[in-house]
Amino acid sequence: MRPDEQIQALFDMEENAIEPLAIVHSHPHNQAIPSETDLKEATWPDLFSVIVSLIDLDSPEWHCWLLHENRFEKAQFWDCNA
């Protein structure tokens, strides 16, 4: 999704009383670990941040994170790699 589509989706969810659980994005060439850019652009500390590493397309790696006091902490949202 383009950034403007993401913002519109969040507005639409709010308008319909739907609460988002997570923001999902990929790291095509890096591990599923939050980057400095992820930290800089994190604006929803109460949502899970799910990052998918696409380094190995046959076996994508997923990790879930929560923003806490200006740093990401690994979270257990579901068993992402099962």
C-alpha positions, 0 to 999 in steps of 0.5 A, a space after each residue: 500500500 502507498 502511504 496515502 492508502 495506509 492513512 486512508 485505511 486507518 481513517 476508515 477503520 476509525 470511522 467504522 470503530 475497527 481497531 487495528 492490531 498491527 502494522 505489517 511491512 517487509 524488509 526485502 534485503 534485511 532481517 526481520 528486525 526493526 531498523 533505525 528508519 522503523 524507529 524514526 517512523 513508528 507512530 503507533 506505540 500500541 500496535 504490534 509491528 510485524 516485520 517480514 524478512 524476504 531474504 529467503 523467499 522460500 522461507 520468509 521470516 516473521 517477527 513481532 515487535 512493540 515500541 516501548 520507551 523509544 525502542 522496539 521489544 520483541 513481542 509474542 503476537 502469534 507463532 509467526 514462524 510455525 
